[in-house]
Amino acid sequence: MMTESPEQANPTVVPVIPMKPLANCKTRLTRVMGPADREDLTMGMFRRVLLAIRGAGIDPFWVVGGDDRIRNVARTLGANWMEDLGRNLNDTITKSFENARMRGVSALYLPGDLPFIKPGDIHQLIRSAEHQHNVTLSPARRDGGTNAILVPYDLIPYFRPELGNNSFRKHVATAARMGVSVAFYYSQGMGFDLDDGSDLEEYEHMEPGLLSRLLGREPKSLNLTSLEIR
């Protein structure tokens, strides 16, 4: 098992939020929402993630990739925006984590589509890391995905993200091969990402008016007839 050096016993944590250009976001919602609504919905969730990080008092935090609109909002909300130099999502996170290690800090991957995230989720997830002696993971509520990955400074060279199908199981297996313990953090804020129309319907029932609040207006095009917008 790898051990951390004394001078890095309690390094700080930098959250990393990778983003795609808005035109390429939430394509699984194409059948139920028009382009303008999908882009504004993405931006609404993105803002919630950034505000949760700010509310947790964490600085700096990084947004990697996206387009001009994402870059401008990221900077307005206090994030450091960086160009995406990765070949794909996992490569982007790997490069960002290595950037964090070179700066002497631990890294926390967060997706930009967590509509229920709150500052307390960030606090509790970092606390689950046991002073950053272990890898900490937050599973998605379904599909076997991973919605948060916190990797301590000294373990970054050995841990490679494998986001995609069954990524949570893969990440647990990676930590086991490394010989390090894994902490799990479960919460509504971390577990509920938004991917498709069934998510929209379910989340609107969980928090009536959520869609309009995320959009900042009433939706222009919504083909989910079972979804009641209040």
PAZAPA-4460 file (N, C-alpha, C; in steps of 0.05 Angstrom, whole numbers, plus 32768, in hexadecimal, padded with zeros to 4 digits):
% residues 230
    n_x    n_y    n_z   ca_x   ca_y   ca_z    c_x    c_y    c_z   seq   type   mol
   8011   7FE8   8000   8000   8000   8000   8011   8019   8000     1      M     A
   800B   802D   7FEE   801A   8045   7FED   8015   8056   8006     2      M     A
   802A   8065   800F   8027   8076   8026   802C   8093   801D     3      T     A
   8020   80A6   802B   8024   80C1   8023   803B   80CD   8032     4      E     A
   8048   80E0   8027   805F   80ED   8033   8055   8100   8049     5      S     A
   8065   8105   805E   805C   8115   8075   8053   8130   806D     6      P     A
   8061   813D   8059   8059   8158   8052   803E   8159   8043     7      E     A
   8034   8142   803A   801B   8141   802C   8006   8132   803C     8      Q     A
   8008   8133   8057   7FF6   8123   8068   7FD9   812D   8065     9      A     A
   7FD5   8146   8061   7FBA   8151   805F   7FB9   8166   8048    10      N     A
   7FBE   815D   802F   7FBD   8170   8019   7FA0   817A   8015    11      P     A
   7F9E   8191   8009   7F83   819B   8002   7F78   818B   7FEA    12      T     A
   7F5E   818F   7FE5   7F51   8180   7FCF   7F47   8194   7FBB    13      V     A
   7F4C   818F   7FA2   7F42   81A0   7F8C   7F2C   8190   7F7D    14      V     A
   7F14   819A   7F7D   7EFF   818E   7F6C   7F04   8193   7F4F    15      P     A
   7EFE   817F   7F3E   7F02   8181   7F21   7EE7   817A   7F14    16      V     A
   7EDD   818C   7F04   7EC3   8188   7EF7   7EC8   8189   7ED9    17      I     A
   7EC9   8172   7ECB   7ECD   8172   7EAE   7EB2   8178   7EA0    18      P     A
   7EB3   8187   7E8B   7E9B   818E   7E7C   7EA0   818B   7E5E    19      M     A
   7E8A   8186   7E4F   7E8B   8186   7E32   7E7D   819F   7E28    20      K     A
   7E82   81A6   7E0F   7E72   81BC   7E03   7E54   81B7   7E07    21      P     A
   7E45   81CC   7E0C   7E29   81C9   7E12   7E19   81BA   7DFC    22      L     A
   7E21   81BE   7DE3   7E13   81B1   7DCD   7E16   8193   7DCE    23      A     A
   7E2A   8189   7DDD   7E2F   816C   7DDF   7E25   8160   7DF9    24      N     A
   7E18   8170   7E0A   7E10   8167   7E24   7DF3   815D   7E23    25      C     A
   7DEE   8149   7E34   7DD3   813E   7E38   7DC5   8136   7E1E    26      K     A
   7DD4   8128   7E0E   7DC8   811F   7DF4   7DB3   810A   7DF8    27      T     A
   7DB3   80FC   7E0F   7D9E   80E8   7E14   7D83   80F5   7E1A    28      R     A
   7D83   8110   7E1D   7D69   811E   7E20   7D5E   8129   7E06    29      L     A
   7D6B   8123   7DF0   7D64   812F   7DD6   7D47   8129   7DCF    30      T     A
   7D3D   8112   7DD6   7D21   810B   7DCF   7D0C   811A   7DDF    31      R     A
   7D14   8125   7DF6   7D00   8131   7E07   7D05   814F   7E0B    32      V     A
   7D1C   815A   7E03   7D22   8176   7E06   7D30   8181   7DEE    33      M     A
   7D2B   819A   7DE8   7D39   81A8   7DD2   7D55   81B1   7DDA    34      G     A
   7D65   81BA   7DC7   7D80   81C1   7DCD   7D83   81D7   7DE2    35      P     A
   7D73   81EC   7DE0   7D75   8202   7DF3   7D6F   81F9   7E10    36      A     A
   7D5B   81E8   7E13   7D54   81DE   7E2D   7D6A   81CC   7E38    37      D     A
   7D75   81BB   7E27   7D8B   81A9   7E30   7DA3   81B9   7E39    38      R     A
   7DAA   81CD   7E2A   7DC1   81DE   7E31   7DBD   81ED   7E4B    39      E     A
   7DA5   81F8   7E4E   7D9F   8207   7E67   7D9D   81F4   7E7F    40      D     A
   7D92   81DC   7E7B   7D91   81C9   7E90   7DAD   81C1   7E99    41      L     A
   7DBF   81BC   7E86   7DDB   81B6   7E8C   7DE7   81CC   7E9C    42      T     A
   7DE3   81E5   7E94   7DEE   81FC   7EA2   7DE3   81FE   7EBE    43      M     A
   7DC9   81F8   7EC2   7DBD   81FA   7EDC   7DC9   81E6   7EF0    44      G     A
   7DCE   81CE   7EE6   7DDB   81BA   7EF8   7DF8   81C1   7EFD    45      M     A
   7E05   81CA   7EE8   7E21   81D3   7EEB   7E24   81E8   7F00    46      F     A
   7E12   81FC   7EFF   7E13   8211   7F13   7E0F   8206   7F30    47      R     A
   7DFD   81F3   7F32   7DF8   81E7   7F4D   7E11   81D9   7F58    48      R     A
   7E1F   81CB   7F46   7E38   81BE   7F4F   7E4C   81D2   7F58    49      V     A
   7E50   81E7   7F48   7E64   81FC   7F4F   7E5C   820B   7F69    50      L     A
   7E43   8210   7F6C   7E3A   821F   7F84   7E3C   820D   7F9D    51      L     A
   7E39   81F3   7F9A   7E3D   81E0   7FB0   7E5A   81E0   7FB9    52      A     A
   7E6C   81E1   7FA5   7E89   81E1   7FAC   7E90   81FC   7FBA    53      I     A
   7E85   8212   7FAF   7E8A   822B   7FBB   7E7F   822C   7FD7    54      R     A
   7E67   8222   7FDB   7E5A   8222   7FF5   7E69   8211   8009    55      G     A
   7E78   81FD   7FFF   7E88   81ED   8011   7EA2   81FB   8018    56      A     A
   7EA7   8212   800D   7EBF   8221   8013   7ED9   8217   8007    57      G     A
   7ED6   8208   7FF1   7EEE   81FC   7FE4   7EF8   820E   7FCE    58      I     A
   7F11   8214   7FCF   7F1E   8224   7FBA   7F3B   821D   7FB9    59      D     A
   7F46   8218   7FA1   7F39   821B   7F87   7F29   8202   7F7F    60      P     A
   7F1A   8205   7F69   7F0D   81EE   7F5C   7F0F   81F3   7F3E    61      F     A
   7F11   81DE   7F2F   7F17   81DF   7F13   7EFF   81D5   7F02    62      W     A
   7EFA   81E4   7EEC   7EE8   81DA   7ED7   7EF9   81D6   7EBE    63      V     A
   7EF7   81BE   7EB3   7F08   81B7   7E9C   7EF6   81B2   7E83    64      V     A
   7EFB   81C2   7E6F   7EED   81BF   7E56   7ED2   81CD   7E54    65      G     A
   7EC3   81C7   7E3F   7EAA   81D4   7E3B   7EAC   81E8   7E24    66      G     A
   7E9C   81FD   7E25   7E9C   8211   7E11   7E9D   822D   7E1E    67      D     A
   7E99   8242   7E0E   7E9B   825D   7E19   7E88   8262   7E2F    68      D     A
   7E6F   8258   7E2D   7E5B   825D   7E41   7E63   824F   7E5B    69      R     A
   7E6C   8237   7E5A   7E75   8228   7E71   7E8D   8236   7E7E    70      I     A
   7EA0   823E   7E6D   7EB8   824C   7E77   7EB0   8266   7E86    71      R     A
   7E9E   8275   7E7A   7E96   828F   7E86   7E88   828B   7EA1    72      N     A
   7E76   8278   7EA2   7E68   8273   7EBB   7E7B   8268   7ED0    73      V     A
   7E8C   8256   7EC8   7EA0   824B   7EDB   7EB0   8261   7EE8    74      A     A
   7EBA   8273   7ED8   7ECB   8289   7EE2   7EBA   829C   7EF3    75      R     A
   7EA2   82A1   7EEB   7E90   82B2   7EFB   7E8B   82A7   7F17    76      T     A
   7E89   828D   7F19   7E84   8280   7F32   7E9D   8278   7F41    77      L     A
   7EB4   8281   7F38   7ECD   827E   7F47   7EDE   8267   7F40    78      G     A
   7ED7   8258   7F2B   7EE7   8240   7F24   7EFE   8249   7F12    79      A     A
   7F13   8239   7F13   7F29   823B   7F00   7F21   822A   7EE7    80      N     A
   7F1E   8237   7ED0   7F17   8228   7EB8   7F30   8220   7EA9    81      W     A
   7F31   8207   7EA0   7F48   81FD   7E91   7F3F   81F0   7E77    82      M     A
   7F4F   81F2   7E63   7F4A   81E5   7E4A   7F4B   81C7   7E4D    83      E     A
   7F3A   81B9   7E3F   7F3A   819B   7E40   7F4F   8190   7E2D    84      D     A
   7F63   8183   7E38   7F78   8178   7E27   7F77   8159   7E26    85      L     A
   7F61   814E   7E31   7F5E   8131   7E31   7F52   8126   7E17    86      G     A
   7F57   810D   7E12   7F4C   80FF   7DFB   7F2F   80F7   7DFF    87      R     A
   7F28   80F3   7E18   7F0D   80EB   7E20   7F09   80F2   7E3E    88      N     A
   7EF2   80EC   7E49   7EED   80F4   7E65   7F01   80E8   7E78    89      L     A
   7F07   80CF   7E76   7F1A   80C3   7E89   7F36   80CF   7E86    90      N     A
   7F3E   80D4   7E6D   7F58   80E1   7E69   7F59   80FD   7E74    91      D     A
   7F42   810B   7E71   7F40   8126   7E7C   7F44   8126   7E9A    92      T     A
   7F36   8114   7EA8   7F38   8112   7EC5   7F54   810A   7ECD    93      I     A
   7F60   80F7   7EBF   7F7B   80EE   7EC6   7F8E   8105   7EC4    94      T     A
   7F8D   8114   7EAF   7F9F   812B   7EAB   7F9A   8140   7EC1    95      K     A
   7F80   8145   7EC8   7F7A   8159   7EDC   7F83   8150   7EF7    96      S     A
   7F80   8136   7EFD   7F8A   812C   7F17   7FA8   812E   7F19    97      F     A
   7FB6   8129   7F03   7FD3   812B   7F03   7FDB   8148   7F07    98      E     A
   7FCC   815A   7EFB   7FD1   8177   7EFF   7FCE   817E   7F1D    99      N     A
   7FBA   8173   7F2A   7FB6   8177   7F47   7FCE   816C   7F57   100      A     A
   7FD7   8154   7F50   7FED   8148   7F5E   8007   8159   7F5B   101      R     A
   800B   8163   7F43   8023   8174   7F3F   8022   818D   7F50   102      M     A
   800A   8196   7F57   8007   81AD   7F68   8005   81A6   7F86   103      R     A
   8008   818D   7F8C   8009   8184   7FA7   7FEE   8181   7FB5   104      G     A
   7FD9   817C   7FA5   7FBE   817A   7FB2   7FB0   8161   7FA8   105      V     A
   7F9D   8158   7FB8   7F8C   8141   7FB0   7F77   814B   7F9C   106      S     A
   7F6A   8138   7F8F   7F57   813F   7F7A   7F3C   8131   7F7E   107      A     A
   7F27   8140   7F78   7F0B   8136   7F7B   7EFD   813A   7F61   108      L     A
   7EF6   8124   7F53   7EE5   8126   7F3B   7EC8   8129   7F43   109      Y     A
   7EBB   813C   7F36   7E9E   8140   7F38   7E92   8144   7F1D   110      L     A
   7E7C   8138   7F16   7E6E   813E   7EFD   7E5F   8158   7F00   111      P     A
   7E58   8163   7EE9   7E49   817D   7EE9   7E2B   817A   7EE8   112      G     A
   7E21   8161   7EED   7E04   815D   7EEA   7DF7   8151   7F03   113      D     A
   7DFC   815D   7F1A   7DF1   8154   7F33   7DDD   8169   7F3D   114      L     A
   7DC3   8166   7F37   7DB0   817B   7F3C   7DA9   817E   7F5A   115      P     A
   7DB0   816B   7F6B   7DA8   816D   7F87   7DC1   8172   7F99   116      F     A
   7DD8   8176   7F8E   7DF0   8179   7F9E   7DEF   8192   7FB0   117      I     A
   7DFA   818F   7FC8   7DFB   81A5   7FDC   7E17   81A6   7FE8   118      K     A
   7E1E   81BD   7FF4   7E39   81C0   8000   7E3F   81A9   8014   119      P     A
   7E2A   81A1   8023   7E2F   818B   8036   7E38   8171   802A   120      G     A
   7E30   816C   8011   7E39   8154   8003   7E57   8155   7FFF   121      D     A
   7E61   816D   7FF8   7E7E   8170   7FF3   7E8D   816C   800D   122      I     A
   7E83   8179   8023   7E90   8176   803D   7E91   8159   8046   123      H     A
   7E7B   814B   8044   7E7A   8130   804E   7E8A   811D   803D   124      Q     A
   7E8B   8122   8023   7E9B   8110   8012   7EB8   8113   8019   125      L     A
   7EC2   812B   801C   7EDE   812F   8024   7EE4   8123   803F   126      I     A
   7ED1   8126   8052   7ED4   811B   806C   7ED6   80FC   806B   127      R     A
   7EC8   80F1   8058   7EC8   80D3   8055   7EE4   80C9   804C   128      S     A
   7EF5   80DB   8043   7F0F   80D3   8039   7F23   80CD   8050   129      A     A
   7F1A   80D0   806A   7F2B   80C9   8080   7F46   80D7   807E   130      E     A
   7F45   80F2   807D   7F5D   8102   807A   7F6D   80FA   8061   131      H     A
   7F5E   80F0   804D   7F6A   80E9   8033   7F7E   80D2   8035   132      Q     A
   7F77   80BE   8044   7F87   80A6   8045   7F7B   8090   8033   133      H     A
   7F64   8096   8027   7F58   8082   8016   7F4B   8090   7FFD   134      N     A
   7F44   807F   7FEA   7F34   8089   7FD3   7F17   808A   7FDC   135      V     A
   7F09   809F   7FD4   7EED   80A2   7FDB   7EDC   80A3   7FC1   136      T     A
   7EC7   8093   7FC1   7EB6   8091   7FA9   7E98   8096   7FB0   137      L     A
   7E8A   80A3   7F9F   7E6D   80A6   7FA1   7E60   8098   7F8A   138      S     A
   7E50   8084   7F8F   7E44   8076   7F78   7E2B   8084   7F6E   139      P     A
   7E26   8082   7F54   7E0D   808B   7F49   7DF7   8079   7F53   140      A     A
   7DDF   8083   7F55   7DC9   8073   7F61   7DC1   805C   7F4F   141      R     A
   7DC8   805E   7F35   7DC2   8048   7F23   7DD8   8047   7F0D   142      R     A
   7DD8   8033   7EFD   7DE9   802E   7EE6   7E06   8028   7EED   143      D     A
   7E0C   8025   7F07   7E27   801D   7F0F   7E3C   8032   7F0B   144      G     A
   7E33   804B   7F07   7E46   8061   7F02   7E52   806C   7F1C   145      G     A
   7E64   807F   7F18   7E72   808C   7F2F   7E6F   80AA   7F2C   146      T     A
   7E64   80B7   7F41   7E5F   80D3   7F40   7E73   80E4   7F50   147      N     A
   7E86   80D8   7F5D   7E9B   80E8   7F69   7EB3   80D5   7F6F   148      A     A
   7ECB   80DF   7F6A   7EE3   80D0   7F70   7EF7   80E3   7F7D   149      I     A
   7EFE   80DD   7F96   7F12   80ED   7FA4   7F2B   80DB   7FA7   150      L     A
   7F41   80E5   7F9C   7F5A   80D5   7F9C   7F6F   80E6   7FAB   151      V     A
   7F7B   80DB   7FC1   7F90   80EA   7FCF   7FA8   80F0   7FBD   152      P     A
   7FB5   8105   7FC5   7FCC   810F   7FB6   7FE0   80F8   7FAE   153      Y     A
   7FE8   80E8   7FC1   7FFD   80D4   7FBB   7FF3   80BC   7FAC   154      D     A
   7FD9   80B9   7FAA   7FCE   80A1   7F9B   7FC7   80A8   7F7E   155      L     A
   7FC8   80C1   7F77   7FBF   80C9   7F5C   7FCF   80BA   7F46   156      I     A
   7FE9   80B6   7F48   7FF7   80A8   7F32   7FEE   808C   7F2E   157      P     A
   7FE1   8080   7F42   7FDA   8063   7F41   7FBD   805E   7F3B   158      Y     A
   7FAD   8073   7F3C   7F8F   806F   7F39   7F87   807C   7F1F   159      F     A
   7F7B   806C   7F0D   7F71   8076   7EF4   7F53   8074   7EF3   160      R     A
   7F45   808A   7EED   7F28   8089   7EEB   7F1F   8078   7ED3   161      P     A
   7F09   806B   7ED7   7EFD   805A   7EC2   7EDF   805F   7EC0   162      E     A
   7ED8   8079   7EBD   7EBC   8080   7EBB   7EB0   8073   7EA2   163      L     A
   7E97   806B   7EA5   7E8A   805C   7E8F   7E79   8046   7E9C   164      G     A
   7E73   8032   7E8D   7E63   801C   7E97   7E70   800E   7EAF   165      N     A
   7E60   800B   7EC4   7E69   7FFD   7EDC   7E83   8009   7EE8   166      N     A
   7E85   8023   7EE6   7E9E   8030   7EEF   7EA2   802E   7F0E   167      S     A
   7E8C   802D   7F1D   7E8F   802C   7F3A   7E9D   8012   7F42   168      F     A
   7E95   7FFC   7F37   7EA1   7FE2   7F3D   7EBF   7FE3   7F34   169      R     A
   7EC4   7FEE   7F1D   7EE0   7FEF   7F13   7EF1   8000   7F25   170      K     A
   7EE6   8016   7F2F   7EF6   8027   7F41   7EFC   801A   7F5C   171      H     A
   7EE9   800B   7F66   7EED   7FFC   7F7F   7F03   7FE7   7F7A   172      V     A
   7F02   7FD9   7F63   7F16   7FC5   7F5D   7F32   7FD1   7F5A   173      A     A
   7F33   7FE9   7F4E   7F4D   7FF7   7F4B   7F59   7FFD   7F66   174      T     A
   7F49   8007   7F78   7F53   800D   7F93   7F5C   7FF4   7FA1   175      A     A
   7F4E   7FDE   7F9D   7F56   7FC4   7FAA   7F71   7FBB   7F9F   176      A     A
   7F75   7FBE   7F85   7F8E   7FB6   7F79   7FA5   7FC7   7F84   177      R     A
   7F9F   7FE0   7F8A   7FB3   7FF3   7F95   7FB9   7FED   7FB2   178      M     A
   7FA7   7FDE   7FBF   7FAB   7FD8   7FDB   7FA3   7FEF   7FEE   179      G     A
   7F91   8000   7FE4   7F87   8016   7FF5   7F6A   8012   7FFC   180      V     A
   7F62   801D   8012   7F46   801B   801A   7F35   802E   800A   181      S     A
   7F1B   8029   8009   7F08   8039   7FFB   7EF2   8042   800E   182      V     A
   7EEC   805C   800E   7ED5   8066   801C   7EBF   806C   8008   183      A     A
   7EA6   8067   8011   7E8F   806B   7FFF   7E7E   8081   800C   184      F     A
   7E76   8095   7FFB   7E65   80AA   8005   7E4B   80AA   7FF4   185      Y     A
   7E34   80A5   8002   7E1A   80A4   7FF5   7E0A   80BC   7FFE   186      Y     A
   7DFD   80C9   7FEB   7DEA   80DE   7FF2   7DD9   80E4   7FD9   187      S     A
   7DC2   80F0   7FDD   7DB1   80F7   7FC6   7DC0   810B   7FB4   188      Q     A
   7DCE   811E   7FC0   7DDC   8132   7FB0   7DF1   8126   7F9F   189      G     A
   7DFF   8112   7FA8   7E15   8106   7F98   7E0A   80EF   7F87   190      M     A
   7DF5   80E2   7F8F   7DEC   80CA   7F81   7DDB   80CF   7F69   191      G     A
   7DCD   80E6   7F68   7DB8   80EB   7F54   7DC3   80FD   7F3E   192      F     A
   7DCE   80F1   7F29   7DD5   8101   7F11   7DBD   8100   7EFE   193      D     A
   7DBE   8111   7EE9   7DA7   8113   7ED8   7DAF   810C   7EBB   194      L     A
   7DA4   80F7   7EB0   7DAC   80ED   7E96   7D95   80ED   7E81   195      D     A
   7D7E   80E4   7E89   7D69   80E0   7E75   7D4E   80EA   7E7F   196      D     A
   7D39   80E5   7E6E   7D1F   80EF   7E74   7D12   80E3   7E8D   197      G     A
   7D19   80CA   7E93   7D0E   80BE   7EAB   7D19   80CB   7EC4   198      S     A
   7D32   80D4   7EC2   7D3E   80E4   7ED9   7D2E   80FE   7EDC   199      D     A
   7D29   810C   7EC6   7D1A   8125   7EC8   7CFF   8121   7ED6   200      L     A
   7CF1   810C   7ECE   7CD7   8107   7EDA   7CD9   8101   7EF8   201      E     A
   7CEC   80F0   7EFF   7CEF   80E8   7F1B   7CF8   8100   7F2C   202      E     A
   7D0B   810F   7F22   7D16   8125   7F32   7D01   813C   7F35   203      Y     A
   7CF0   813F   7F21   7CDB   8154   7F24   7CC8   814C   7F39   204      E     A
   7CC3   8132   7F3D   7CB1   8129   7F52   7CBF   812C   7F6D   205      H     A
   7CD9   8128   7F6E   7CE9   812B   7F86   7CEA   8148   7F8F   206      M     A
   7CEE   815A   7F7C   7CEF   8176   7F82   7CDF   8185   7F6E   207      E     A
   7CC5   8189   7F72   7CB4   8196   7F5F   7CBF   81B2   7F57   208      P     A
   7CC0   81B7   7F3D   7CCB   81D0   7F33   7CE8   81CF   7F2E   209      G     A
   7CF5   81B8   7F32   7D12   81B6   7F2F   7D1B   81BE   7F13   210      L     A
   7D0D   81B4   7EFE   7D15   81B9   7EE3   7D15   81D7   7EDD   211      L     A
   7D00   81E5   7EE5   7CFE   8201   7EDF   7D14   8211   7EEE   212      S     A
   7D1A   8208   7F07   7D2F   8215   7F16   7D4A   8211   7F09   213      R     A
   7D4F   81F9   7EFF   7D69   81F4   7EF2   7D6B   8204   7ED8   214      L     A
   7D55   8205   7EC9   7D55   8214   7EB0   7D56   8232   7EB4   215      L     A
   7D4B   823B   7ECB   7D48   8258   7ED0   7D30   8263   7EC1   216      G     A
   7D1E   8252   7EB8   7D06   8259   7EA9   7CF5   8241   7EA5   217      R     A
   7CDE   8244   7E99   7CCE   822D   7E91   7CDB   8220   7E78   218      E     A
   7CD9   8205   7E76   7CE5   81F8   7E5E   7CD6   8200   7E45   219      P     A
   7CE6   8203   7E2F   7CDA   820A   7E15   7CD0   81F1   7E07   220      K     A
   7CDD   81DB   7E0B   7CD5   81C2   7DFD   7CD9   81AA   7E0F   221      S     A
   7CC3   819E   7E16   7CC5   8186   7E27   7CB0   8172   7E1E   222      L     A
   7CB9   815A   7E16   7CA7   8146   7E0B   7CA0   8130   7E1F   223      N     A
   7CA7   8134   7E38   7CA0   8121   7E4D   7C84   8127   7E56   224      L     A
   7C70   811A   7E4B   7C54   8121   7E51   7C4D   811A   7E6E   225      T     A
   7C5C   8107   7E7A   7C55   8100   7E96   7C63   8112   7EAA   226      S     A
   7C73   8125   7EA1   7C81   8136   7EB3   7C70   8150   7EB8   227      L     A
   7C69   8154   7ED1   7C59   816C   7ED7   7C6C   8182   7EE0   228      E     A
   7C6C   8198   7ED1   7C7C   81AF   7ED8   7C6B   81C2   7EE9   229      I     A
   7C74   81C7   7F02   7C65   81D8   7F14   7C73   81F3   7F16   230      R     A
***
